[in-house]
Amino acid sequence: MALAAHDSNDRVDQLVILTERLTDLIAKEATAFEARRPQDAAQYVEETARLANLYRHESARVRANIALISSADAALRQRLVRATEAFDAVLARQARALNAARTVTEGLVKAVAEEIANQRAPASGYGAGARMNNPVSNGTAITLNKKA
């Protein structure tokens, strides 16, 4: 998908609208993560992904051919610059929120794993007839993924 612009002014105007919408969605996601309610961010994922892909595609087009926007009004180009700066700021905010959520989640998983390990009775050696005195039950399994 690509923007269907009639001229440079139209393209810049559409890029501003796209950037502002994407900024708004990512800010809402960051707010959800900051409020420790990642489930609230789920409603924005599909549209954010679609718009982010369009933004990536259009940014690459403009970088490859600056003439697509160079003849646009200076005020419109400045509006795009401001929208892009706001977008960069909200991306940094979201990155901090996601990193904090990841750190908390990893800590919880580690704490649960340690508690399970502590509750399991360790084998205490071998007794008569080479039998374990206190065999460990294999009834509980846990899988940890450090990339979670």
Secondary structure as GFF3:
##gff-version 3
##sequence-region A 1 148
A	DSSP	alpha_helix	8	34	.	.	.	ID=ss1
A	DSSP	alpha_helix	38	41	.	.	.	ID=ss2
A	DSSP	three_ten_helix	42	44	.	.	.	ID=ss3
A	DSSP	alpha_helix	45	64	.	.	.	ID=ss4
A	DSSP	alpha_helix	67	70	.	.	.	ID=ss5
A	DSSP	alpha_helix	74	119	.	.	.	ID=ss6
A	DSSP	three_ten_helix	128	130	.	.	.	ID=ss7
###
